[in-house]
């Protein structure tokens, strides 16, 4: 364990009554694959009822046979348009359980699940109600007892939301409504997990590495004195060294947490609201076994269960943190786990669409045939992971007589060893004290593709030197990259093409760089000159935010890239802040890409259907407005010709004034449509543009609205007609961005602002003597105060390219002016 400090006496007193040492090791009870894709959430309703949620978008109910211990699929619920990311039990009366499912479609669905015996045909479930409000993936959901029929959700939009159920009368029928009671804001990155504590408050874990405790009781949190509903009671910064991924409650004590740093922390929850770490230990059974995805608690034996990327499940005594008692292997990545309250069995959801049940009850052991099939599946998954990592050189695998000479530290440990010219997987049988072969581990069939990496492939009609297969939180995508290309530009284009969050930019770029680090010849950075001072080498963070690419003189790669992890951004090999990266050798000199001549545009249409749905909901009571919305969206899809009557401007202005977020996304897309850009540049649209631009510096605006406002403004550079309107408004826009830069912002806002500044710099350089020199001076003064923090490399890079483009066009006099405006000082710092 990482720490060995014993529990304080008071905590021993709390734990001791419920602690009983495990009687035996866990063994397989059942291996079942009901889903067509990854199981991302498991929920135990009772000893005999299990719910699973999958990347295939479905929710399934499974009933357990009490004698065999095996589950059978009895009901299926469909209704999500994207995969299920979390499950929770809201309430469980005698006959019906209310279950909530969180989804990547940005909604939460409510299901009525019968709890009696299931007989006959498969039951089809439909959602009883949907919760809408989050603007990004809903990653987790948890019930709240401090308020009747209430629950809380966590989202990639950086927020949590508190909801409550109610019944309403519609047309004589009683329907369930879900209302948002509070929006909990404070995290600066995606919120991954949420949990209710013993006192009714909740704790959330985020990619910003923090834990936050929140009041969700209308009466307030008496111990801490916090009275406001949805207010943050306590923030524990740097709770983990990487994003926090999972939480599990420890009754009468606190909770456990884990993150991408691979550590499990046991926390005590103090009455004052603060958290304190009692013990920390490594979640994985051995080092270097990937990221941790799931946590659960065996309450009777006071053990934590962790599971993760590299096909393992581990059990830890909370008294010592010792994981050496046992670990078990599963086929594929283990995404989630849950435990049965009385029998202490463990259910694990895996990436092959299956769940595995483990128990200490020797009366429900899987048959010899089932065990053999299970071990074959594990061997197959090892082979697939080996192929996914680019294959292996069998000659470099250690021989069996060396690898298997020493016994394992725990039952079920898996090792790979060479016998002759082949590699095999072996598992440790603690009962017999022997290693047992479970199958051959095969290498790749050829050298043309390595682990989802294709050389010289086509993507959307464009040929790339490398095509990477990317599985990012369940979405199968492909990323194209050319040798010598700026990795940040490839990453940004990938983000726009797939409508991903900007939080991923640096991780994707760093990951691409890391894959090419051993095979792509590094650039010569020793001759880089600082283009602003003429001084020596200045290492500029390579970043970008659009679809344009930069030139480079780097030699083209001739060899295959190194090993690729199948889950590059959350799993092994992913970018971690503070760790060395190959990207340092790939960062190009700014002089290679200056001046910037193309505008960076936000023009993804991936979410246009959702945008249209939300807009139609906003104008549901106005038939004419709905017709206008549908007409504008048809124009974006290329299915209609634009008409722009006065009613269109009035509607858009009204939606902007009401701050209807999808309206800003509509404007973002209209700005890159040539006909719409021409209409937006007309005098009758001036008030609309002014209303949008005024929100750049509005402190009360929500983050998604600010991001879309900046993106729309950046897109105003797409066509000459609208660029003229942007130039006219530029003094006011720069004053707004300068004021806004004095406040801290989430990374998506910083990057959108930097992209806007990049486009403005490109516009000013292209306009040359047409623009007043005072406007350029205003731009330089703005950039002198707007350089993002060091950890926001993508935003820094975009802003520096904009600055460099203006300086390149202006010569020595412009550089001197930039020095006077403070730009050079900011860059040098």
N, C-alpha and C positions, 0 to 999 in steps of 0.2 A: 504494500500500500504506500501511497505517497506521504501520508501523515500517520503517526502512530500515537498521537495524544489520546488517552482514554477519555470516555465520556465523563463529563462532570457528574457528581453523585445524583443530582436531581434528575438527570436524563436517564441514568441507569435505573432509577426507581420507576420512571415512566415506562421503560422498555421491558424490564424484567418480567412482569406478570404475563406478557403475551409471548415471550420468547420460548421456543422449544427447538432443540437441535434437530436437523433433518435426520430422518430414520434411514434413508437410502438415497441412491442416486436417481436422477430423472431418466426415464426411458421412453421410447416412442410408443404412443398409443395409436395414433392415426396420422396418415398423410393423405390429404384430399385436395384436389384441384378443381374447384367449382367455377372459378372466374376465368375469363379469357385473357386477363392481364393482371398486373401487380395488385396484391391486396395491400392497401395503404392504411387501413384502419380496422381494428378488431374491438368489439365491445361485448363483454359478458353481462347479459341481463340477469341471469340466474344460473344456478348450477347446471340447468338443463337447456339453456337457451343462449345462443351465440349469434351476433350480427357481424357481418363483414362488409367493408366498403372497398371498392376497387377502382383502378384506373380505367376499367371498362365502363365506368359511369353508373354501375348498379350497386344496390344494397341487397344483400342476401341474408336470410334468416336460416339458422341451422338448429335442429332439435337433437338433443343428446339422448342416447339409449343408456339408461342407468346401469345396466348389467355389463355391456361391452365397453362403455365409456366413449363410444364413437358417435359423431354427429352425422346427421343427414340433412340435405338441403330441402327445406320445406316451403320457403316463400322468397319471392324476388320483387324488389322495388326498383322501378325505373322512373326517371323524371329529371335527372341532372343532364346537362349538355356537355359536361366535362367530368374529369374523374373526381372521385370522392376522396377527400383528404383527412377527414376526421369524423368521429362518431361520439355521441354521449347519450346517456339515459336521463331524460328529463323527469319522468315519474313512472312508477310501475304499480298501478292498481292491480287488483286480483286478476282481471280478465284482459286488460290491454296495457301495453307499455308504450309510452310516448318516447320515440327515439328521434334524435336530431342528427342530420348528416351535413357536414361542411363540404364545400366543393370548390374546385378551380373555376367553376362558372360564376363565381362571386356571390353565390347564394347559399342559404341554409334551408334544407327541407325538413319538414316535420312529418313523421311516419307513425301510424297507429299499428303496433305489432301485437297480434293476439298472443297471450302467454299460456293458453291452455294447450292440450294435446292436439297435434296436427295429424289428421287422417285424410287419406284420399289424395286428390290431385294437388299439384303445386299451386300455392296461393299467390295471386298477383297483387302487389301493393302499389298504391298511388300516393303521392304527397298530399297531406291534408292542408298544408299551407307552405308558403315560401317567404323567407326573410330576404329582402333586397335593400341594399344601401352601401355596401362596400364597393369600392371602385377597383379592387384587384382581388386576387385569389383569397378565399377564406381558408386559412390553413388549419384552424383548430376551433373546437366548440366545447364549452363546459357548462354544466348546470349550475345555477345559483340558488342557494336555499334562503338567502336573506330577503328574497322577494318572491311572492307566489308566482309559480309558472314562469320563472325567469331563467335566462341563460346569457352567456357572454361569448362573443366570437373574437378571434384574432385573425389579422389579415396582412397580406403583403403591402397594403396601402399605408402601413405604419401605425394603424390604429386598432383599437378594440371597440366593440359596440355591445352595449347592454340592451337586451330585448325582453319583452314580456308577451305572454299569450293572453288573448281575450276572445270572447265569443261575441259575434255581432249578428243582427238579424238582417238578411238580405232577401227580399221577395218572399217573406214568410218562412225562409229556411235559416237555420242557425249555422253560421260559418265561423271558422277560427281565423282571427287576425293576429299578425305578429307586428308589434310596434317597437320602434327603437326608442329607448328611454334615455340613453346617454351615449355620447361618443367619447372614448377615453384616448386622449392624445398625449404624446410625450416621447414615445420611441422614435428614433431617427432612422430606423431601417425596418425591414419586414418583421412582423411579429409571428413567431413560429409556434408557440405553445401557450396554453393558459390553463389554470388549475384553481379550484376553490379550496381554501384552507379551512381549518376547523372552526374558526371564528366567523366564517361567512364572507370574509374578504377574499380577493382573488390575487394571484400572482401570475405575471406574464413573463415570458422569455423571448428575446429578440435577437436578430442578426446584428444588432448594435452591441452585443455581448452583455447587456444589462438585464437585471431582473427588476420588475416594478410591482409594487403592491398597491391595490386600488380599493377604494370604498365603493361597494355596490348595494349598500343598505340605505334606504330613504331616511332612516333615523340617524345615520352617521356611524362612524367607527369610534366608539366611546373611548377606548384605551389610548388611541393616538390623538383624539380631539378633532379629527377630520370629520366635518359634517356634510360637506358637499357631495352629492351623488356623482360618482364617476371621477372623483378627485384622486390624485396619486397620494398615497400615504407615505410611501418610502421607495427610494430608488437605490439599488445596490449596483454601482458602476463596476465594469470589468468583472462581473460575476464569473465569467469564463474568459479564456484567452481567445475564443473564437465564437461564432454564432451559437446561441443557446437553442437546442433542438427539441428537448423533451423534459417533462416534469411528471412526478408521481407523488401523491400525498402519503405521508407517514403519520397515521392518526396519533394524536396526543403529543406529537413532537414537532412536526414541520413537514418537510418535503425533501425529495431528492431531485437533482437537476443534472443534465448532461448536455454536452455541446460538441461542436466540431473539433474541440481540443482533445476529445477522447477521455475526458475526466468526468467522474460522477462525484458531485458534492452532496453531502448530507447536511441540510440546513435545519436549525431550530428557528421556530417562528415566535418571536418575543411579543408579549402583550402590547408593548409600546408601538409595535408595527415593524420593527427592524428585523433583519435576518442575520444569523451568525452561523458560520461553517463549523460543524462538529467534526467532520471527517471527510477526507477526499481520497479517492482511489481510482485506478484506471478501469475503464468500463470494459475494454476488450480483454479476452483471455490471454493474449500475447501482444506485444508491441507490433506496430506495422500492419495491423489487420483492418485498416479502413475506418470509416466514420461510424459513429453511433447514431442510430435512427430512433430507437424506441426504449422506453423505460416502463416498468411496472413494479408492483410491490406484492410480495408474499407476506401478508400481514401476520399470520400465525407464527411463522418462523422468523419474522423480521429479516427478510432477504430482499434485496433489489434484483430485478431481472433486467438485463440490458441485451439489446440485439443490434446488429449492424450490417454494414455494407458487405463485408467479406464472409457472409454465410455462417454466422455464429450466433449463439445465444449463451450468455454467461450468467452465473448466479453468484451473488455477493452477500456475505453476512454483514449486516449493518453494524454489528458490534465490532468487527475488525476490518471490514472492507476487503477481506481476503476473497479473491475470485477463484482460488485454486481448487476449491472443493469439486467443481465440475463445470464443464462447458459442453455444449452439444453442437453438432454441425447441422445445417439445413441447406437444401438446394436453393441456390440463388441468394440475393440479398435479403436480409430480414428487416422489413420496413417497420414492423410494429409488433407489440406483444401485449397480452392481457392475462389475468389470472382469475381462477374461480375462487370465490370467497371462502367456502367451507373446505373443499377437498384440496385446495392449493395446487391445482393443475395449471399448466401454462399453455396458452395458445399463441402461436407465432404466425404472422402474415408475411408471405414471401413474394419475391418478384416474379415467380413463375405462375402466379395466379392461384397458388395453393396456400392452405394453412396447415400447420403441424401442431399436434397435441402431444404434450409430454406430461408424465405423471410419475409420482413416487409409489403409487399404488400398484403392487406387483400383480394384482388380480386382473388388470386391464392392459396387459402387455400386448403389443402388436405381434402377429404370427410371424413365424420364421420366413414365410414367403413375402409378407409385407415388409419385413425388415430388410430382406435381400433387395427388393425393388427400391426401397428407400435409399439404401447405400449405393445402388447403381445410379440413382438420380443425383446423389451427391457427387459421385465420380464424374458424371456428365457435366455438372455445373462447374466443377474444377476445370475440366477441359475447355468449356466455353469461356470461362474467365481468363484462362491462359491464352486462348486465341484472341480474346478481346484486348489483351495487353500487348499484342504484337507478336505472339508466339514465344517459343522458348528454344534455347539451345540445349538439347537433352544432354550433351556432353558436359554441360556445366552444372547439371543436377548432381548432388552428392550421392555416392553409392549407398545402397541399403544398409550394408554392414556398418557404415558410419552413422547414418541418420537414425537407424533403429537400434543402435547399440544401447542407448539409455532409455529407461521407461519414461512415459509421459508423466506430466504433473497432474493430469486430470483425466477422467473417463471421457471418451469421445474426441479427444484431441486428434487432429488430422495432420499428417506429414506427407511430403512428397519425396520419393527416393528413386534412384536409378537401379535397374537390374538389367544387365546387358546393355542393349542400345535403346531401351524404352524406359519411360518414367511411369511410376505407379503411385496411386494415393493409398495411404495406410491409415487405419484408425486404431486407437488404443482401447483394448478391452480390459478395464480395470479388474473385473471379476476373475478373468483368467490370467491376467498379468502378461498379456501378449499383444503384439501388433498384428492386425488382420488386414490383408489386402482388400480394397473395395473397388478397384478398377484402374484401367490404364488412363493416363493423362496424355492426350494427343496434342501435337503441335499444329500449326497452320498448314493448309494444303499447298499454298504457293506464296510467292513473294509479291504478287501484284496488289494485294490488299492486306493491310496489317491492322487487325483490331478495329475495324470500322473506319480505316483510313484508306482512301482510294487515291492513287497517283494519277495525275493527268485526266481527271474526270470532268463531266459536264454537269452543271447545275443551273437550271432555268435558262438554258441556251448559252451559258457562258462557260468556257473551259478554265479550270483552276489547276494549279500544280498539286494542291492537296484538297481533298474533300474529307472532312471529319464527320463521323456519325456522332451526334450528340443526343443523349437522353437526359434532358434537364427536367427534373421533377415530374417525370412521366411523359413528357412530350418528346417524340422522336423527330429530330431535325437534322439538317446537314449544314455544315459551315464550310464555305469555300475560302481558300487562302492561296496567294501566290508567293513564291519565294521572293524575299526582299521587300515585300509589301509591309507597310506599317501594321503591326498586329492590332492596334487600337482601331484603325480604319476598318479592318476585316470584322472585328468584334462589333463595331457600331452598326455596320451594314447588316450583320446577322441579327442584332437586336431589333432594328427597324423592320427587317423582312419578316421577323417572327413575332413582332409586337411584344417584346419582353420588357421588363422593367430596367431602367437605367442603372439600378443598383448592381446589375450583373457585369457592367462594362469592364471594369478593371479586372475582375476575376476571369472573364473570358479572354481578354487580351493577354493577361499573364499566363493563362493556361496554354494558349496557342504558342506563345513564345517559348514556354517550357518544352512543348512537344518538339519544337524545331531547334532547340538549343544545342543538341549534340550533332545534328546533321546539316544544319544551315551554317555556312561560313559566316562568322561574325563580321559586322561592319567595322571599319577602321574609325573608331571614335576619337583617336588621339589627335586628329587634325581638326576636330570641330572647333569652330570659333564662335564666340558669343556674338550674334549679329547686332546686338544693341550697343555693346561697348567696344567691340573689336578686340576684346581680351582673349585669354586662352580658352581652353576647352570648357564648355558648359554642358552638362548632361541634362537634356530636356526630357521630361517624362513623355513618352510617346503616347498620344491619346487623340481622340477625335470624336465626333458626334454626328456623322452623317454618312452618306453613300459615296462621297467623293474619295478618291484615293490619291496617294502621294507617290512621287517618283523616288527611285532608289537605285544606287549603283551596286548593291550587294550582289555577289555571285549567286547564280541559281543553284539550288540544292540538287545533288545527284543521288543521295541515298535516302532510304526510307526513314521516316521519323521514328523516334524512340517510342517506348511503351505508352499506350494510351489507356487511361482509365475509363470504363464505360459510363461513369457518372462524374464527369470532370469537374463540375462546379460545386458539388456537395460531397464528393467522395475523395478517395486518395488521389494525390497528385494535383488537387485543386490549389488555387492561390490562397495563401494565408498571409495576412498582414504581418510584416516584420520578418518574413522568411526570404532568403536569397532567391533570385529568379534568373532564368536565362534571358529575360527580356532586356536586361541592362546591356547585353551585347548586341541587341537588335535595334536599339533606339537610334533613329536616324538624326542627322544634323538638320536643324530647321532650314538651313540654307538649301537643302535638297528639295524642299517642297514650297519655298517662297518664290514669288508671291502666290497666294491662293487665288485662283481664278473662278472656281466653281462655288456656288452657294450650297450650303449643307441644309437639306430639307427634311422635314418630318412628314412623310407622305404614306405611311403604312395604312392599308385599308383592311387589315386583318379583323378589326373589331367593328366594322361598319354595321353589321347586323345588330349587334348589341347596342350600338349607339342609336340606331334608328328606333329600336324597341324602347329605349329609355326616353328618347325625345317624344315619341308618341304617347308614352305614359304621362309626360309633363304637360301635354296639350290635349289630354283625353276628352276634355269637355268642349273643345273647339274644333268642329269638323273642318272648317276652312284652314285652320292652322295645321291640322294633321295632313291635309292634302298638300300643303306647301312643303312640309317636312319630307313627305314621300317623294315629291317632285325633285327636291334638292338632292336627296340620296340617290335617286335614279340618275341624275346628272353625274354624280360621282362614280356610279357604276358604268357610265358610258351608255346608258339605255334611254336617255332623253336629252333634249336640247334645253338649255337654260332659258328661263324667263325670269325677269327681275322686276316685278311690279312693286309699287310702293308698299304694299302689304307685306312683302317678303322682308324688306328692311325693317318695317315696324315690328314684325314678329321676332326677328333676330335680335333687335335692340331690346325688346321686352325680355327675351330669354336671358340675355346678358345681364340686364339689370336685376333679374331674379336669381342670377348666378346658377343657372341650370348647367351643370358641368358638361354634359354631352353636347350642348350647344357650342361650347368653345372647341370641342373636338370637331364638330361640323365645320366651324369657321377655319380651323387648321387645314382641313382638306379642301375647302372651297378656295383658299388662298393659292393652292398649287394648280387649280383648274384655270386655264387661261381665260375662258369666258367669265367665270365667276370673279376672277381677279380684276378683270376689266370693269365688272359691275361694282365691285367693292371700291374701286378707285373713283367712281362717279361722285359728284358733289352731294347727291342725296344720301350717300352712305357715310358721309364724313362724321356724323354724330355717332354712328355705330362704331366706327374705328376709334373715335375718341373715348367712347365708353369702355372698349376693350383695353386700350392702351393705359387707361387710368388705373387699371387693376394691377399693373406691374408692381406698384409700390404700396399695395393695400395690405396692411399687416393683418387684417381680419380675414383675408381670403384663405381658404383651405389649400393645402399643398397641391392636390390634383388640379385645382382651378388655376393656381399660379403657374404650374408647369405648362398647362395648355395655353395660357395667355402668352407666355414667352415663346412657345413653339409656334403659335399663330403669327406672332410678330416676326419671328425668324423666317417663316414661310412667306411673308410679304415681299421677300426678295426674289421670289420665283419668277415673276414676270415684270417687264419694264413698266407697265401701267401702274401697278401697285407699288413698285419701288419709288416712283415719284411721290406717291402719298406718304410713304414711309420717310422719305427725305424731308418732307415738309414737317412731319411730326417728330423728327429726330431730336431736336433740342429738348423737347419735353420728355421723350423716351429715355434719353441719356441721363437727364436729371433724376428720373424715377429709378433707373437701374443703379445710379450712384448712391441714392439714399438707401435703396434696398440692400446694397452690398455691405452696408455697415452693420447688418443684423445677420446672425447665424441662420443657415438654411439647410434643409436636407439635400443630399447629393443630387437628386433629380432636378431640383430647382437650380442648384449651382451649375449643373451641366447645361440645362436649357438656356440659362442666362449667358453662359460662356459661348454657346453656339450662336445666340443672337449677336453677341459682341463680335464673334468671328465673321458673321455675315455682314455686319455693319462695316467692319474693317475692309472687307472685300468690296463692298459697295462704294465706300469713300475712295478707295484706291482706283476703282474703275472710273468713277466720276471725275477724278482729277481736278482740274481747275474750275469745273462747273460748280462745285460746292464752295461755300465760303470757308476760308481758312480757319475762322473761329469755330466752325463745326468740328473740324479735325482736332483743334485744341481741346474742345469739350470732350471729344472721344478719348483723347490721350489722358486727360485729367481723370476721366471715369475709370479707365483701366488702371490708373495709378493706385486706386483704392479698391479695385474689384478682384485682385488676384486671389483665387480660392486657396484653402489650406493645402499643406503639402500632401496630405493623404488623398486629395481629390485630383489625381494626376490627369484624368481625362479632361476635366474642366480646365485645369491649368493649361494643358496642351492646346485646346481650342482657343482659349483667350490669347495665348502667346502667338499662335499662328495669325490671328486677326491683327494683333499689334505688329508682328513682323511684316505683314503684308502692307500695312500703312507706312511703316518706316522704309520698306524697300522702295515704295513708290515716291517717297519724299526726299530721299537723299540725306546728306549730312545735316542740313538745316532741320529736317524733321527729327532726326536722332537727337540733336541738341534740344529741340523743343520737348521731346519725350523725357529727356533727363530732367529738364526743368519741371515737367508735370509730375515727376515722381515715378514714372513707369520703370525706368531702368533700376531705380533703387528697389522697387518692389520685386523685380525679377532677380536681381542680385541677391536679395535676402532669401 
